[in-house]
Amino acid sequence: MVETKDRPIIVLKYGGSSIATTDNVKAVAQQIIRCKASGEDPVVVVSAMGESTDHFLTMAYQITEHPTARELDMLLSVGERISIALLAMAINSEGPYEAVSLTGSQVGIITDTQHTRARIVEIRCGRIHQVLEQGLIPIIAGFQGVSTDKEITTLGRGGSDTTAVALAAALKAKQCRIMKDVNGVYTADPRTVEDAHIINSLDYDQMLEFSATGSKVLASDAVALAREHRVEVAVGRTDSGAVGTIITSDNFTRSGVRGIVAKQGLIAYKLAKQSDLDQVLADFSAEGIPVQGLHSDGIKPVLLLEVSSQDMQKSLNIVCSKSTWIERTFRYKRPYSRLSIIGAGLEPGRELFGRILSILEEHHITPRWYCCSPVRVSFCIPEGLTKKTVKLLHRRLISSTLTSPVDA
């Protein structure tokens, strides 16, 4: 079936939970077919099914404690290839449209040479345009590409989001739709706060704050790329197909709180002296251990880290080997959480900032390690206080001012 008329290109991205089972894959195929039938040209990006990427990682570390980055990329890129083949099969078996599965390298996603954390440097869209002109639906493997050295590379966590936005920019798509198992971006985690609302509209800067501080709805690299290329991003729920949140270049400057994000499982290291810091940070970067914050207690630098159980001992070894003295300011069973309040008019000296401090003081919650800007206030508390504090702040700062989903 060859298309002759112009059709707007829509990039559709489906995450691992959206295609976790073969029944899920069939349901997604139906949604893509409906998109095509509506007069749009879907370009589909998919992640690996379910938790398969984590499963592959577990297998790798069962083989060796030190797998090379190149071989990890070869292994991890398999998950998306399984997904694209099954989804193309599902569409082809259903009809009336035909789909073709394509890897990142086949569609011209060119990256730098950094294995496991590669960056896209170019997308050569000729193959995709050729497929679309033939009336086919391209089903593209997210999370991967081919380096300038002709090696298979992966983009790191959230890489499929980045793939989708990068393709939308390169193809000048009408919209990039990120389909997930949630309805959109909420004012707080609805699993913690029962009356959390969907935020209908966010600008790029606000969404970047949500992503950078711990929201898992959209990868921060993808948001930054969308902002750079002015790609409109929609976040919706896979099972219903409904879009809940639109992210655009519109600047929503209304003062107030848009949402609260909690990042749990952080640990804190207090270093002996400032001169130890540069080498410790370099070693963490080399090991791929993310630093969530850099603060000071007034004398010594404090590092906040998001560390998996796998990296816990590794991070401690780095700090102990590079720092002449270290104070571990955490207990493993009681790490910290960082709470981030996102909105406008939040800088110190403004009424809203003072109100946040008053609410915390009223309930005897002592925050540590502030980070403040006009659009965000972040601070840390013991992890055990997370749910209580998020519910409290949401009730006092958001729920009391809303009767319907948050609009811009």
C-alpha positions as CSV (number, residue, x, y, z in Angstrom):
1,M,0.0,0.0,0.0
2,V,1.7,3.2,-1.2
3,E,0.7,6.6,0.2
4,T,0.5,9.5,-2.3
5,K,-0.8,12.3,-0.2
6,D,1.0,14.3,2.4
7,R,0.4,13.0,5.9
8,P,1.6,14.6,9.2
9,I,4.3,12.5,10.9
10,I,3.7,11.5,14.5
11,V,6.4,9.8,16.5
12,L,5.0,7.3,18.9
13,K,7.2,5.9,21.7
14,Y,6.2,2.9,23.8
15,G,8.1,2.0,26.9
16,G,8.9,-1.5,28.3
17,S,5.8,-1.7,30.5
18,S,3.6,-0.8,27.5
19,I,4.8,-3.9,25.6
20,A,5.7,-6.2,28.5
21,T,3.6,-9.2,27.2
22,T,2.6,-10.4,23.8
23,D,-1.0,-9.3,24.6
24,N,0.4,-5.8,25.3
25,V,2.2,-5.9,21.9
26,K,-1.0,-6.8,20.1
27,A,-2.9,-4.0,21.8
28,V,-0.2,-1.5,20.9
29,A,-0.3,-2.7,17.3
30,Q,-4.1,-1.9,17.2
31,Q,-3.4,1.6,18.5
32,I,-0.7,2.2,15.8
33,I,-3.1,1.0,13.1
34,R,-5.8,3.4,14.3
35,C,-3.2,6.2,14.2
36,K,-2.4,5.3,10.6
37,A,-6.1,5.1,9.6
38,S,-6.7,8.5,11.1
39,G,-4.6,10.1,8.4
40,E,-1.3,10.4,10.3
41,D,2.0,8.7,9.5
42,P,3.2,7.0,12.7
43,V,6.9,6.5,13.2
44,V,7.2,4.1,16.1
45,V,10.0,3.8,18.7
46,V,10.0,1.0,21.2
47,S,12.0,0.0,24.3
48,A,12.8,-3.6,25.4
49,M,9.9,-5.6,26.7
50,G,9.2,-5.3,30.4
51,E,12.3,-5.7,32.6
52,S,14.4,-7.5,30.0
53,T,17.2,-4.9,30.0
54,D,17.7,-5.5,33.7
55,H,17.6,-9.3,33.1
56,F,20.4,-9.0,30.5
57,L,22.4,-6.9,32.9
58,T,22.0,-9.5,35.6
59,M,23.2,-12.2,33.2
60,A,26.3,-10.1,32.3
61,Y,27.3,-9.6,35.9
62,Q,26.8,-13.3,36.6
63,I,29.4,-14.0,33.9
64,T,31.9,-11.4,35.0
65,E,32.2,-8.6,37.6
66,H,33.8,-6.3,34.9
67,P,32.0,-6.7,31.5
68,T,33.4,-4.4,28.9
69,A,31.3,-1.5,27.8
70,R,31.4,-2.6,24.2
71,E,30.0,-6.1,24.9
72,L,27.4,-4.6,27.2
73,D,26.1,-2.6,24.3
74,M,26.0,-5.6,22.1
75,L,24.0,-7.5,24.7
76,L,21.6,-4.7,25.8
77,S,20.8,-3.7,22.2
78,V,19.1,-7.1,21.7
79,G,16.1,-6.3,23.8
80,E,14.8,-3.6,21.5
81,R,15.4,-5.8,18.5
82,I,13.1,-8.4,20.0
83,S,10.4,-5.7,20.6
84,I,10.5,-4.2,17.1
85,A,10.3,-7.6,15.4
86,L,7.3,-8.7,17.5
87,L,5.4,-5.4,17.0
88,A,6.0,-5.5,13.3
89,M,4.6,-9.0,13.2
90,A,1.6,-8.0,15.1
91,I,0.8,-5.1,12.8
92,N,1.4,-7.2,9.7
93,S,-0.9,-10.0,10.9
94,E,-3.7,-7.6,11.7
95,G,-3.6,-5.5,8.5
96,P,-4.5,-3.6,6.4
97,Y,-1.2,-1.8,6.9
98,E,2.3,-3.2,6.8
99,A,5.2,-2.5,9.2
100,V,8.9,-3.0,9.0
101,S,11.3,-3.4,11.9
102,L,14.5,-1.3,11.9
103,T,17.4,-1.0,14.2
104,G,19.0,2.3,15.2
105,S,21.9,1.8,12.8
106,Q,19.5,0.9,10.0
107,V,17.7,4.3,10.3
108,G,20.9,6.3,10.5
109,I,21.1,7.1,14.2
110,I,24.8,8.1,14.5
111,T,26.3,8.5,17.9
112,D,29.6,9.4,19.5
113,T,32.0,6.6,20.6
114,Q,31.0,6.5,24.3
115,H,29.7,3.0,24.9
116,T,26.7,2.6,27.3
117,R,26.2,6.4,27.5
118,A,26.4,7.5,23.9
119,R,25.1,10.8,22.5
120,I,23.3,11.1,19.2
121,V,25.3,13.4,16.9
122,E,23.3,12.9,13.7
123,I,20.3,11.2,12.2
124,R,20.2,10.4,8.5
125,C,16.5,10.2,7.7
126,G,16.7,8.8,4.1
127,R,15.7,5.2,5.1
128,I,12.8,6.4,7.2
129,H,11.4,8.6,4.4
130,Q,11.8,5.8,1.9
131,V,9.8,3.5,4.2
132,L,7.0,6.1,4.7
133,E,6.8,6.8,0.9
134,Q,6.1,3.1,0.5
135,G,3.2,3.3,2.8
136,L,4.9,1.2,5.5
137,I,5.0,1.8,9.2
138,P,8.6,2.0,10.5
139,I,9.1,0.3,13.9
140,I,12.4,1.5,15.2
141,A,14.6,0.2,18.1
142,G,15.0,2.9,20.7
143,F,18.0,3.3,23.0
144,Q,20.6,2.4,20.4
145,G,22.6,3.6,17.4
146,V,25.9,3.2,15.6
147,S,29.0,5.1,16.5
148,T,31.2,7.1,14.1
149,D,33.6,4.1,14.5
150,K,30.8,1.8,13.2
151,E,30.2,0.2,16.6
152,I,26.8,-0.6,18.1
153,T,26.2,1.9,21.0
154,T,23.4,2.4,23.5
155,L,22.2,5.7,25.0
156,G,21.9,4.9,28.6
157,R,18.7,4.9,30.8
158,G,15.9,6.8,29.2
159,G,17.6,6.4,25.8
160,S,14.4,5.4,24.0
161,D,12.8,8.7,25.0
162,T,15.8,10.5,23.6
163,T,15.6,8.4,20.4
164,A,11.9,9.4,19.9
165,V,12.5,13.1,20.4
166,A,15.6,13.1,18.2
167,L,13.7,11.4,15.4
168,A,10.8,13.8,15.8
169,A,13.2,16.7,15.5
170,A,15.0,15.2,12.5
171,L,11.7,14.3,10.7
172,K,10.0,17.6,11.6
173,A,7.2,15.6,13.1
174,K,3.9,17.3,14.2
175,Q,4.3,15.8,17.6
176,C,6.2,13.2,19.7
177,R,3.9,11.1,21.8
178,I,5.4,9.2,24.8
179,M,3.0,6.5,25.7
180,K,3.3,5.0,29.2
181,D,1.4,3.3,32.0
182,V,0.5,6.6,33.5
183,N,-1.9,9.3,32.3
184,G,0.6,12.1,32.2
185,V,2.7,14.2,34.5
186,Y,1.1,14.5,38.0
187,T,1.4,17.2,40.7
188,A,2.9,14.4,42.8
189,D,3.2,10.6,42.7
190,P,-0.4,9.4,42.7
191,R,0.7,6.3,44.5
192,T,1.7,8.5,47.5
193,V,-0.8,11.4,47.2
194,E,-4.4,10.3,46.5
195,D,-5.6,13.7,45.2
196,A,-2.6,14.3,42.9
197,H,-3.8,15.9,39.7
198,I,-2.6,15.6,36.1
199,I,-0.9,18.7,34.8
200,N,-2.4,19.5,31.4
201,S,0.4,21.8,30.2
202,L,4.1,22.4,31.0
203,D,6.8,24.3,29.3
204,Y,10.2,22.8,28.6
205,D,11.9,24.4,31.5
206,Q,9.3,23.2,34.0
207,M,9.4,19.6,32.6
208,L,13.2,19.6,32.7
209,E,12.9,20.4,36.4
210,F,10.5,17.5,36.9
211,S,12.8,15.1,35.0
212,A,16.1,16.3,36.5
213,T,14.8,16.0,40.1
214,G,13.5,12.4,39.8
215,S,10.3,12.2,37.9
216,K,10.4,9.1,35.7
217,V,7.8,10.2,33.2
218,L,10.3,11.6,30.7
219,A,14.1,11.4,30.6
220,S,15.8,14.7,31.1
221,D,18.0,14.3,28.0
222,A,14.9,13.9,25.9
223,V,13.4,17.1,27.5
224,A,16.5,19.1,26.8
225,L,16.6,17.9,23.2
226,A,12.9,18.8,22.8
227,R,13.6,22.3,24.1
228,E,16.6,22.7,21.8
229,H,14.6,21.7,18.7
230,R,11.1,23.0,19.8
231,V,9.5,19.5,19.6
232,E,6.0,19.3,21.0
233,V,5.9,16.3,23.3
234,A,2.7,14.7,24.6
235,V,2.6,12.2,27.4
236,G,-0.3,9.7,27.5
237,R,-1.5,6.4,28.7
238,T,-1.0,3.4,26.5
239,D,-4.1,1.4,27.3
240,S,-6.5,4.3,26.6
241,G,-4.4,6.2,24.1
242,A,-5.5,9.4,25.8
243,V,-2.9,12.2,26.2
244,G,-2.7,13.8,29.6
245,T,0.1,16.3,29.4
246,I,1.4,18.5,26.6
247,I,5.0,19.9,26.8
248,T,5.6,22.9,24.5
249,S,7.6,26.1,24.2
250,D,4.8,28.2,25.7
251,N,6.1,30.0,28.7
252,F,3.8,29.5,31.7
253,T,5.0,32.0,34.2
254,R,2.1,32.0,36.6
255,S,3.4,32.1,40.1
256,G,2.8,29.1,42.3
257,V,3.6,25.4,42.7
258,R,3.1,23.1,39.7
259,G,4.3,19.9,41.4
260,I,6.4,18.0,44.0
261,V,8.9,15.3,43.1
262,A,10.5,13.0,45.7
263,K,13.8,11.3,44.9
264,Q,14.4,8.5,47.4
265,G,17.4,6.3,48.1
266,L,20.1,8.9,48.2
267,I,23.2,8.6,50.4
268,A,25.5,11.4,51.6
269,Y,29.3,11.5,51.8
270,K,31.0,14.3,53.6
271,L,34.6,14.7,52.3
272,A,37.6,15.7,54.4
273,K,38.5,18.8,52.3
274,Q,37.6,20.7,49.2
275,S,40.8,19.5,47.3
276,D,39.5,15.9,47.4
277,L,36.4,16.8,45.5
278,D,37.6,17.0,41.9
279,Q,39.2,13.5,41.8
280,V,36.2,11.9,43.6
281,L,33.8,13.4,41.1
282,A,36.0,12.3,38.1
283,D,36.1,8.7,39.5
284,F,32.3,8.6,40.0
285,S,31.8,9.8,36.4
286,A,34.2,7.2,35.1
287,E,32.2,4.5,36.9
288,G,28.8,5.8,35.8
289,I,27.7,6.6,39.4
290,P,25.3,9.6,39.2
291,V,25.9,12.5,41.6
292,Q,22.5,14.0,42.5
293,G,23.8,17.0,44.4
294,L,26.8,18.8,45.6
295,H,26.4,20.8,48.8
296,S,28.4,22.1,51.8
297,D,27.8,22.1,55.5
298,G,29.7,25.4,55.6
299,I,33.1,23.8,55.9
300,K,33.3,20.5,54.0
301,P,31.8,19.4,50.7
302,V,28.9,17.0,50.8
303,L,28.1,14.6,47.9
304,L,24.5,13.3,47.5
305,L,24.5,10.1,45.4
306,E,21.9,7.9,43.9
307,V,23.6,4.5,44.4
308,S,22.2,1.1,43.7
309,S,23.1,-1.8,46.0
310,Q,25.5,-2.9,43.2
311,D,27.4,0.4,43.4
312,M,27.2,1.0,47.1
313,Q,30.6,-0.6,47.9
314,K,32.1,0.8,44.7
315,S,31.3,4.3,45.7
316,L,32.6,3.9,49.2
317,N,35.9,2.5,47.9
318,I,36.3,5.5,45.6
319,V,35.7,8.0,48.3
320,C,37.9,6.3,50.9
321,S,40.7,5.9,48.4
322,K,40.7,9.5,47.3
323,S,39.7,11.4,50.5
324,T,42.1,11.6,53.5
325,W,39.2,11.5,55.8
326,I,35.5,10.7,55.3
327,E,32.4,10.9,57.4
328,R,29.6,8.7,56.3
329,T,26.5,10.7,57.1
330,F,24.0,8.0,56.5
331,R,22.9,4.6,57.6
332,Y,22.3,2.2,54.8
333,K,18.8,1.3,56.1
334,R,17.9,5.0,56.4
335,P,19.1,7.0,53.4
336,Y,17.9,10.4,52.4
337,S,15.2,11.7,50.1
338,R,15.4,14.9,48.1
339,L,12.1,16.8,47.8
340,S,11.8,19.2,44.9
341,I,9.0,21.8,44.8
342,I,8.6,23.0,41.2
343,G,6.8,26.1,40.0
344,A,7.4,29.9,39.7
345,G,8.2,32.6,42.3
346,L,10.1,30.2,44.6
347,E,13.3,32.1,45.1
348,P,14.4,33.1,48.7
349,G,12.7,36.3,49.8
350,R,9.5,35.6,48.0
351,E,6.3,34.8,50.0
352,L,6.0,31.3,48.6
353,F,9.5,30.3,49.8
354,G,8.8,31.6,53.3
355,R,5.5,29.7,53.3
356,I,7.3,26.4,52.5
357,L,9.7,26.9,55.4
358,S,6.9,27.8,57.8
359,I,5.0,24.6,56.9
360,L,8.1,22.4,57.5
361,E,8.8,24.2,60.8
362,E,5.2,23.8,62.0
363,H,5.5,20.1,61.6
364,H,9.0,19.8,63.1
365,I,10.6,18.7,59.8
366,T,14.2,19.9,59.5
367,P,15.4,20.1,55.9
368,R,19.0,19.8,54.9
369,W,21.1,20.9,51.9
370,Y,18.9,23.5,50.2
371,C,19.0,24.2,46.5
372,C,17.0,27.2,45.4
373,S,16.1,29.0,42.2
374,P,13.1,31.0,40.9
375,V,11.5,27.7,39.6
376,R,12.6,25.1,42.2
377,V,13.2,24.6,45.8
378,S,15.0,21.3,46.7
379,F,16.0,20.0,50.1
380,C,16.8,16.6,51.8
381,I,15.1,14.8,54.6
382,P,15.4,11.3,56.1
383,E,13.8,8.9,53.8
384,G,11.4,7.7,56.4
385,L,9.7,11.1,56.4
386,T,9.1,11.2,52.6
387,K,5.5,10.2,52.3
388,K,4.4,12.3,55.2
389,T,6.2,15.4,53.9
390,V,5.0,15.1,50.3
391,K,1.4,14.7,51.4
392,L,1.7,17.6,53.7
393,L,3.2,20.0,51.2
394,H,0.8,18.9,48.4
395,R,-2.2,19.5,50.7
396,R,-1.0,22.9,51.8
397,L,0.5,24.2,48.5
398,I,-1.5,22.5,45.7
399,S,-4.7,20.7,46.8
400,S,-6.0,23.7,48.7
401,T,-5.9,25.8,45.5
402,L,-7.3,23.3,43.0
403,T,-10.6,21.8,42.2
404,S,-9.8,20.4,38.8
405,P,-6.7,19.1,36.8
406,V,-3.9,21.7,36.8
407,D,-4.0,23.9,33.7
408,A,-1.5,26.4,32.6
